[in-house]
Amino acid sequence: MVNAYSFYKIAHKLYKNKIPLLPKLIKLVCFLIYNSSIPYECVLGKGTQFAYNGIGVVLHKRTIIGKNCVIGTQVTVGGRSGHYEVPVIGDNVYLATGSKILGPITIGNNVTVGANAVVINSVPDNCVVAGIPAKIIKKIEE
């Protein structure tokens, strides 16, 4: 099935092979169809999925997202003014609808970010965070 992640994979492969114009066109098509900005420069791990084909997702071009993550609709992963670094997201992370991950932070492995949460601080492994600004509401025992 063709979705925003399919467009990203094709554009990213072309970008890595130094083909100049096609990745930009594919990103534009993805924006027009899904109203999302998923740059071909960012790194999305294997098995990462977008809910509802990635509608409204905005990712910074330097974002790194681990393996087997699920990204809900209207999710933003980006920088904050005054900081060059952008978020790094671990493996098996669930970013619920409307969540915002902002600034030079790290999201650990096996983390769930609640709907509409605004994460501006790093989150350790095996946690559930929610709220504005997001706080740890549960630590998951292994």
C-alpha positions as CSV (number, residue, x, y, z in Angstrom):
1,M,0.0,0.0,0.0
2,V,1.3,3.4,-0.9
3,N,1.6,5.8,2.1
4,A,3.8,8.5,3.4
5,Y,6.4,6.0,4.6
6,S,6.6,4.4,1.1
7,F,7.3,7.8,-0.4
8,Y,9.9,8.5,2.2
9,K,11.7,5.2,1.6
10,I,11.9,5.8,-2.2
11,A,13.1,9.4,-1.7
12,H,15.6,8.5,1.0
13,K,17.1,5.8,-1.2
14,L,17.4,8.2,-4.1
15,Y,19.0,10.8,-1.8
16,K,21.5,8.3,-0.5
17,N,22.5,7.5,-4.1
18,K,23.0,11.2,-4.8
19,I,20.2,11.6,-7.3
20,P,19.3,15.3,-7.0
21,L,15.8,16.2,-8.2
22,L,13.6,13.2,-7.7
23,P,13.7,13.2,-3.9
24,K,12.4,16.7,-3.8
25,L,9.6,15.9,-6.2
26,I,8.6,12.8,-4.2
27,K,8.6,14.9,-0.9
28,L,6.3,17.4,-2.7
29,V,3.9,14.7,-3.8
30,C,3.8,13.3,-0.3
31,F,3.0,16.8,1.0
32,L,0.3,17.3,-1.5
33,I,-1.4,13.9,-0.8
34,Y,-0.9,13.6,3.0
35,N,-0.3,17.1,4.1
36,S,2.9,15.9,5.8
37,S,6.5,16.9,5.7
38,I,8.7,13.9,6.0
39,P,12.1,14.9,4.6
40,Y,14.2,12.4,2.7
41,E,17.2,13.5,4.8
42,C,15.9,12.2,8.1
43,V,16.5,8.7,9.3
44,L,13.6,6.4,10.0
45,G,14.4,2.9,11.4
46,K,13.1,-0.3,9.9
47,G,9.6,-1.2,10.8
48,T,8.5,2.4,11.6
49,Q,4.9,3.1,10.7
50,F,2.7,6.1,10.3
51,A,-0.9,5.9,11.5
52,Y,-3.5,6.8,8.9
53,N,-0.7,7.0,6.2
54,G,1.1,9.9,8.0
55,I,-1.5,12.6,7.7
56,G,-0.2,15.9,9.1
57,V,3.1,14.5,10.3
58,V,6.0,17.1,10.4
59,L,9.6,15.8,11.0
60,H,12.8,17.9,11.1
61,K,15.3,16.9,8.4
62,R,17.9,15.9,11.0
63,T,15.6,13.8,13.1
64,I,16.6,10.2,13.8
65,I,13.9,7.7,14.7
66,G,14.6,4.2,15.7
67,K,13.2,0.8,14.7
68,N,9.6,-0.3,15.0
69,C,8.1,3.1,16.0
70,V,4.5,4.1,15.5
71,I,3.9,7.8,14.7
72,G,0.3,9.0,15.0
73,T,-1.4,11.8,13.0
74,Q,-0.5,15.4,13.5
75,V,2.8,14.6,15.2
76,T,5.6,17.1,15.1
77,V,9.3,16.2,15.8
78,G,11.5,19.3,15.5
79,G,13.9,21.8,17.0
80,R,13.5,24.7,19.3
81,S,14.8,28.2,18.8
82,G,18.3,28.8,20.1
83,H,19.2,25.1,19.7
84,Y,20.8,23.4,16.7
85,E,20.2,19.8,17.9
86,V,16.9,18.0,17.2
87,P,15.3,15.0,18.9
88,V,16.7,11.5,18.7
89,I,14.0,8.9,19.2
90,G,14.8,5.3,20.3
91,D,13.3,2.0,19.3
92,N,9.7,0.8,19.9
93,V,8.4,4.2,20.6
94,Y,4.8,5.2,20.2
95,L,4.1,8.9,19.5
96,A,0.3,9.4,19.9
97,T,-1.8,11.7,17.9
98,G,-0.9,15.4,18.2
99,S,2.3,14.9,20.2
100,K,5.1,17.4,19.9
101,I,8.7,16.3,20.5
102,L,10.9,19.5,20.5
103,G,14.5,20.5,21.1
104,P,17.8,18.8,21.8
105,I,16.4,15.8,23.6
106,T,16.5,12.0,23.5
107,I,13.5,9.7,23.8
108,G,14.5,6.3,25.1
109,N,13.5,2.8,23.9
110,N,10.0,1.4,24.7
111,V,8.5,4.8,25.4
112,T,4.8,5.9,24.9
113,V,4.1,9.6,24.4
114,G,0.5,10.5,25.2
115,A,-1.9,12.3,22.8
116,N,-1.1,16.0,22.5
117,A,1.8,15.8,24.9
118,V,4.6,18.4,24.5
119,V,7.9,16.7,25.2
120,I,10.8,19.2,25.8
121,N,12.9,17.2,28.2
122,S,14.7,13.8,27.6
123,V,12.8,10.7,28.5
124,P,14.5,7.5,29.8
125,D,13.7,4.0,28.6
126,N,10.5,2.2,29.5
127,C,8.3,5.1,30.4
128,V,4.9,6.6,29.6
129,V,4.8,10.4,29.4
130,A,1.9,12.8,29.0
131,G,0.9,16.4,29.6
132,I,2.1,19.9,28.7
133,P,5.0,19.9,29.3
134,A,5.2,16.1,29.3
135,K,6.0,14.4,32.6
136,I,6.6,10.7,33.4
137,I,3.3,9.2,34.5
138,K,4.4,5.6,34.5
139,K,7.6,3.5,34.5
140,I,7.2,0.2,32.8
141,E,8.8,-2.7,34.7
142,E,10.8,-5.1,32.5
